[in-house]
Amino acid sequence: MTSSRREFIKAGVLGSAAVAAGLPQVAAAGEKKNKPLNVLILGGTGFLGPHMVRETLRRGHQVTLFNRGRTNLGLFPDLETIKGDRDNGLDGLKGRRWDAVIDNSGYVPRHVQDSTRLLAANTDRYVYTSTVSVYADFDIHNLETSPLATIADESIEEISGETYGPLKALCEKRAGAEIDADKLTIIRPTYVCGPGDHTDRFSYWPIRTRKGGEMIWPGSPQDVIQIIDVNDLATFTLDCVDISISGIYNAVNPAASYTMGDLLQDSQAVTATTVDAQWISEEFIYENELAGSRLLPIWNPKSGEHGGSGTFSGEAARAAGLHNRPERETARNLLAWWDTQSEERRADMKAGLPAEHEAGLIAAWKAKNA
Ligand SMILES: NC(=O)c1ccc[n+]([C@@H]2O[C@H](COP(=O)([O-])OP(=O)(O)OC[C@H]3O[C@@H](n4cnc5c(N)ncnc54)[C@H](OP(=O)(O)O)[C@@H]3O)[C@@H](O)[C@H]2O)c1
């Protein structure tokens, strides 16, 4: 596996085929439930979770959280929180019933087997947050039925760039073995973006744009990329709960509809800044070992094994009700959030080119083309 594939998987974007795994394939939407529901969120205090918590409460439902009490302690002081570890520590969930469970913290197949086995008889819906990293290939237009990545040793529990996707595929399979198909929803997001994103992968581009000047942009303005807005994901997840949507869904913006050139335009628009964009070639990117790295986040080379990485199909989810807001709105919302962060956090970008590195690359790029 190349470093580029590893980075792409590590970025959290991306088994045997789902059909073979016995996973549900067909949407089965029921009646909207008008009564308030009790919803259990396994996790809830990272990035996706808080948006889901707020959307659940906004709909008049009740939320219980289950986590170890390590991440963002005190974020939801008014919610019932059951403290426990998914690794052999589910006792606090025993003997309880919830109308729906949203599983955001399942990375290890054994953990997902344990939670689904325990909760199967005690819930009407189990939503498992998976990832598009489950797909075996990123150079094709992936549908929910496309082949999934596999791992030779299924007992491995260490999460790395290489094991993340195959293990998430196995987690899906374990969930499918325990939960009836008409109660199970599997959502496969691509890069999740918006307020609260601790990875800074999408955020880097508008935040860097705001500084102005000469700025490196990878590949070409026509290169397609794909994201999902965190609030659109939360809304779709809660729709799956509210109207009993079963099946497997890629959670992405429309395939091949959004490009790096669009991202540049959006970044300039939301920051009211114009940059002098230096579009560096893929050849130059490979020469400088930048391909698929967090230094050029979200973007992947079009010539290599990730050629199709901006083309996951989101049609099944959209047919089931997923709404994608304009990416410009995502950029605007995340900037507003970014400006509320501490000075220390804002000085600590988790992705993108550090200023000196970027300046050096711009000089080298100009020298190459002189
Ligand atoms: N970010 C992306 O771009 C992206 C893309 C595709 C898919 N995903 C999927 O999104 C999910 C993660 O989203 P998130 O982290 O933002 O979710 P989240 O629900 O906001 O946060 C993760 C939660 O899991 C809890 N947790 C972690 N390990 C635990 C354990 N062993 N036992 C009990 N609780 C545990 C954490 O709390 P404690 O630490 O206090 O236990 C935290 O509350 C994953 O399933 C990932 O595969 C993300």
The ligand as an SDF file (V2000), in Angstrom:
LIG
                    3D

 48 52  0  0  0  0  0  0  0  0999 V2000
  -14.1390   12.8710   10.8350 N   0  0  0  0  0  0  0  0  0  0  0  0
  -14.3370   12.3710    9.6370 C   0  0  0  0  0  0  0  0  0  0  0  0
  -14.0300   13.0020    8.6080 O   0  0  0  0  0  0  0  0  0  0  0  0
  -14.9880   11.0120    9.4830 C   0  0  0  0  0  0  0  0  0  0  0  0
  -15.1450   10.5170    8.1820 C   0  0  0  0  0  0  0  0  0  0  0  0
  -15.7810    9.2840    8.0240 C   0  0  0  0  0  0  0  0  0  0  0  0
  -16.2220    8.5710    9.1390 C   0  0  0  0  0  0  0  0  0  0  0  0
  -16.0230    9.0660   10.3860 N   0  0  0  0  0  0  0  0  0  0  0  0
  -16.5050    8.2730   11.5250 C   0  0  0  0  0  0  0  0  0  0  0  0
  -17.0440    9.1450   12.5140 O   0  0  0  0  0  0  0  0  0  0  0  0
  -16.9290    8.5270   13.7990 C   0  0  0  0  0  0  0  0  0  0  0  0
  -16.1670    9.3970   14.7760 C   0  0  0  0  0  0  0  0  0  0  0  0
  -16.7190   10.6260   14.8770 O   0  0  0  0  0  0  0  0  0  0  0  0
  -16.4360   11.5010   16.1800 P   0  0  0  0  0  0  0  0  0  0  0  0
  -15.1810   11.0520   16.8640 O   0  0  0  0  0  0  0  0  0  0  0  0
  -16.5430   12.8740   15.7310 O   0  0  0  0  0  0  0  0  0  0  0  0
  -17.6790   11.0110   17.0570 O   0  0  0  0  0  0  0  0  0  0  0  0
  -18.1520   11.5640   18.4470 P   0  0  0  0  0  0  0  0  0  0  0  0
  -19.3310   10.7400   18.8590 O   0  0  0  0  0  0  0  0  0  0  0  0
  -18.3200   13.0390   18.4360 O   0  0  0  0  0  0  0  0  0  0  0  0
  -16.9050   11.2890   19.4020 O   0  0  0  0  0  0  0  0  0  0  0  0
  -16.3660   10.0040   19.6620 C   0  0  0  0  0  0  0  0  0  0  0  0
  -16.8470    9.5720   21.0230 C   0  0  0  0  0  0  0  0  0  0  0  0
  -16.5110    8.2380   21.2950 O   0  0  0  0  0  0  0  0  0  0  0  0
  -16.1230    8.1250   22.6600 C   0  0  0  0  0  0  0  0  0  0  0  0
  -15.2600    6.9540   22.7460 N   0  0  0  0  0  0  0  0  0  0  0  0
  -14.0960    6.7610   22.0910 C   0  0  0  0  0  0  0  0  0  0  0  0
  -13.5920    5.5700   22.4140 N   0  0  0  0  0  0  0  0  0  0  0  0
  -14.4430    5.0010   23.2930 C   0  0  0  0  0  0  0  0  0  0  0  0
  -14.4560    3.7680   23.9940 C   0  0  0  0  0  0  0  0  0  0  0  0
  -13.4690    2.8620   23.8780 N   0  0  0  0  0  0  0  0  0  0  0  0
  -15.5070    3.4900   24.8040 N   0  0  0  0  0  0  0  0  0  0  0  0
  -16.5040    4.3870   24.9670 C   0  0  0  0  0  0  0  0  0  0  0  0
  -16.5420    5.5700   24.3200 N   0  0  0  0  0  0  0  0  0  0  0  0
  -15.5210    5.8710   23.5010 C   0  0  0  0  0  0  0  0  0  0  0  0
  -15.4430    9.4510   22.9710 C   0  0  0  0  0  0  0  0  0  0  0  0
  -15.5130    9.8200   24.3370 O   0  0  0  0  0  0  0  0  0  0  0  0
  -14.4120    9.3420   25.3880 P   0  0  0  0  0  0  0  0  0  0  0  0
  -13.0680    9.6240   24.7830 O   0  0  0  0  0  0  0  0  0  0  0  0
  -14.7070   10.2170   26.5730 O   0  0  0  0  0  0  0  0  0  0  0  0
  -14.6420    7.9140   25.6430 O   0  0  0  0  0  0  0  0  0  0  0  0
  -16.3200   10.4150   22.1660 C   0  0  0  0  0  0  0  0  0  0  0  0
  -17.4390   10.8100   22.9130 O   0  0  0  0  0  0  0  0  0  0  0  0
  -16.1390    7.2620   13.5990 C   0  0  0  0  0  0  0  0  0  0  0  0
  -17.0340    6.1900   13.5200 O   0  0  0  0  0  0  0  0  0  0  0  0
  -15.4340    7.4980   12.2620 C   0  0  0  0  0  0  0  0  0  0  0  0
  -15.1090    6.2860   11.6360 O   0  0  0  0  0  0  0  0  0  0  0  0
  -15.4160   10.2740   10.5860 C   0  0  0  0  0  0  0  0  0  0  0  0
  1  2  1  0
  2  3  2  0
  2  4  1  0
  4  5  1  0
  4 48  2  0
  5  6  2  0
  6  7  1  0
  7  8  2  0
  8  9  1  0
  8 48  1  0
  9 10  1  0
  9 46  1  0
 10 11  1  0
 11 12  1  0
 11 44  1  0
 12 13  1  0
 13 14  1  0
 14 15  2  0
 14 16  1  0
 14 17  1  0
 17 18  1  0
 18 19  2  0
 18 20  1  0
 18 21  1  0
 21 22  1  0
 22 23  1  0
 23 24  1  0
 23 42  1  0
 24 25  1  0
 25 26  1  0
 25 36  1  0
 26 27  1  0
 26 35  1  0
 27 28  2  0
 28 29  1  0
 29 30  1  0
 29 35  2  0
 30 31  1  0
 30 32  2  0
 32 33  1  0
 33 34  2  0
 34 35  1  0
 36 37  1  0
 36 42  1  0
 37 38  1  0
 38 39  2  0
 38 40  1  0
 38 41  1  0
 42 43  1  0
 44 45  1  0
 44 46  1  0
 46 47  1  0
M  CHG  2   8   1  16  -1
M  END
$$$$
